[in-house]
Amino acid sequence: MVFNVSGKITLKGGERAFTKKVEAKSEADAKHKTYALFGSTNGVKRNKIKIEKVEKG
C-alpha cells in the first residue's frame, strides 16, 4: 500500500513542511520509513521530525 506522509522537519535553515509518498504495510510502518528516510538523507534525528498526517494514497 502507498501512504502519503506529511508534517514538518526542523533543519539548520529553519522549519519546513514536507509530503512524502511511502510504500508500507501499515501506517506505523509508513511513519518508521519516513523517519528512516530523513535520517539517512539529511542526518536528522527523529525528535526533529513532526509527522502530522498519514493517509492512504
N, C-alpha and C positions, 0 to 999 in steps of 0.2 A: 504494500500500500504506500501511497505517496502522501506526505503531510506537508503543509505549509506552516513553518515555524516563524513567528515574528516577535520582536522585542527590541531591547536596547543593549548596546555594548559600550563600555567605557574604555576608550583608548587614550593615548597620550595627548591627542589633539582635542579631546572632549568626548561627549556622549553622542552616539549615532544610532539611528534606527536601522533595523535590518529585517529582511524577509528571506528565508531560505526554504528551498524545496528539498526534502529529505525522504529517502525511501527507507521505511522501517516497518516492523511488525506491529508496533503499538505506539501510543502517544508517549509513554515513558521512554521507549527506545528512541523515538524521534528526538526527544529532549537530550538524551545522553549523546546521540550522534552529533547534535548541534553544538553542545559543549566541547566535544572532542574535535570537531571541525575548526572552531575558532581557536581552541588551544593549540592545535598543531600548526595552523596557518599564521596566526597573529601572536602567539605566545601569551594569550590572555588566560588568566585563571577564572575558574567558574564563578567566583564572587563578583566579577566584573561584568558578567553576562546576566541580563534580566529577561527571561522569557515571559512574554505576556499572553501569547495566544498560540495554540496548536490546533489546526484544523485539517480534516481530511481534504486532500486536494485532488 
